[in-house]
Amino acid sequence: MSLYDPKAVEEISEHKKKWEETTLKKSLERLPERQPEFVTASSEPVERLYTPEDVAEMDYERDLGMPGEYPFTRGIHATMYRGRVWTMRMFAGFGTAEETNQRFKYLLEQGQTGLSVAFDLPTLMGYDTDAPEALGEFGKCGVAISSLADMERLFEGIPMGKVSTSMTINAPAAIIWAMYIAAAEKQGFRQDELRGTIQNDILKEYIAQKEYIFPPEPSMRLVTDTIEYGSKYLPKWNTISISGYHIREAGSTAAQELAFTLSDGLEYVRWALKRGLQIDEFAPRLSFFFNSHNDFFEEIGKFRAARRIWAREMKETFGAKNPRSWLLRFHTQTAGCTLTAQQPEINIVRVTIQALAAVLGGTQSLHTNSLDEALALPSEKAVTIALRTQQIIAEESGVVNTVDPLGGSFFVEAMTNRLEKQAYDYFRRIEELGGVLPAIEKGFFQKEISEAAYRYQQEIDEGRRHIVGVNIYNDNKPYEVPILKMDPEGYKRQVERLKKVRTSRDQGRVGQALDRLRIAAQGTENTMPYILDAVRAYATLGEIVGVLKEVFGTYEEPTWI
């Protein structure tokens, strides 16, 4: 079903030419445009005017469809936010489990509808708090979790079977997930009652964030283990959140974020299929995580293109029959890399625009960054303002009243189409390199991102790209922003508790559980049941990772010239 009659498009094209020769020409003579070229945040050109000529090849049923129907360009639900608004899920974690537990309870009291856990660097890298490698990093970028005892404290007083929890953890994701499952069991909840997400996206660690432990092949095995285990025993859990967020934070363009994220997602699908899983067994529980950057319309186009590409690949390439397998469900976080230490209060405005783009793009859940995050972990006041930003969009703006309100915009549809085409161009280049893992080993993703990041920074340094408060409208006045302060005794208490865990547990049970895990890792069995047994015996994160390092080894990134 063509959107436009070819004859009408031709007439509009002629009308545009006359407009350019008359009305536009006179206007430019009187008031020239501010700059010779306008570009997106990804340095892509933006035309002066978009008309049906720019989307003349679009077919409504093929390219747009109805909300809740294939190809889901207009949204994965028929009523979208008219039925239920997105999950408001503020990223939180710092210091000890007790401190973060208090922040969780505060956010829930303020109207947050889901939890999102940030872990500190030692936890992300698989070290216990008292490991020599962890010295000085306790609780600084998230909460420290070294054993099941910490996870129990983190969710004390929060019914784990009643709340949806997202956990940003990757290399040791299977272990942290096992701790969550075991803590919920101790609260009396069954595994099939638990709802939430583990990020668990190890490919983007090699590509962008660099928080990997094991080499790619065994790491992918662990991810596949969690997908298989979740498909069997935790049907409400998203066993992976395929993340473009960190790819964008590393400096990628919107097209690179879109293409690299979906390429990673397709690679996880291939590994699960090789394991022997059926596509419709696991695909409905795959989820995504995107960045919402500064360029309002580019971001909206990116989200819409992502849904269309994923639906097409799941249905036509992988042959999924269940419509739920075609759905690209995604969480969005506003762009931390855009926040400035200068004039931090204006970060509220940046975050509002980015959050609105995520909503108009059809996100399922959203985290809004706090005004002070370029300086420190969010204070209570700052995180409340960030949450209220979402609530105002939901309750006061009116953008939730209709589905896909920007659908049909010549500009938005042209942007969506362009990003889709750029993504498929990248898919082709990745395939020519042999696939995702060979492309990682050859440094393809890393080079593409570094070149984009360099270009973006160069545009700022040369004044071709304006950042308010940095290279334009900067007043150089000192700004007083209250900074979050953690309990200075937290590290001491954490180390003492960790020692108590090690001395009070059944050492024989721990040793046996770790031995069984070692044997399973050396073979081909799913490691999740063995990791769970070790966690329930109060083996620590570092001990479990240590066993896996013995079997899998560790990864060092190659050096490229």
Secondary structure, DSSP 8 states (H G I E B T S, - for coil): -BSS-HHHHHHHHHHHHHHIIIIIHHHHHHS--SSS--B-TTS-B--S---GGGGTT-BIIIII--TTSTT-TT-SSSSGGGT---EE--EE--BSHHHHHHHHHHHHHTT--SEEEEB-HHHHTT--TTSGGGTT-TTSSSB---SHHHHHHHTTTS-TTTSEEEEE--TTHHHHHHHHHHHHHHTT--GGG-EEEE----HHIIIII----S-HHHHHHHHHHHHHHHHHH-TTEE-EEEE-HHHHHTT--HHHHHHHHHHHHHHHHHHHHHHT--HHHHGGGEEEEEEE-S-HHHHHHHHHHHHHHHHHIIIIIS---SGGGG---EEEEE-GGG--SSSGGGHHHHHHHHHHHHHHTT-SEEE---TTTTTSS--HHHHHHHHHHHHHHHHTSSTTSSSSTTTT-HHHHHHHHHHHHHHHHHHHHHHHTTSHHHHHHTTHHHHHHHHHHHHHHHHHHTTSS--BTTTBS--------------TTHHHHHHHHHHHHHHHS-HHHHHHHHHHHHHHHHSSS-SHHHHHHHHHTT--HHHHHHHHHHHH---------
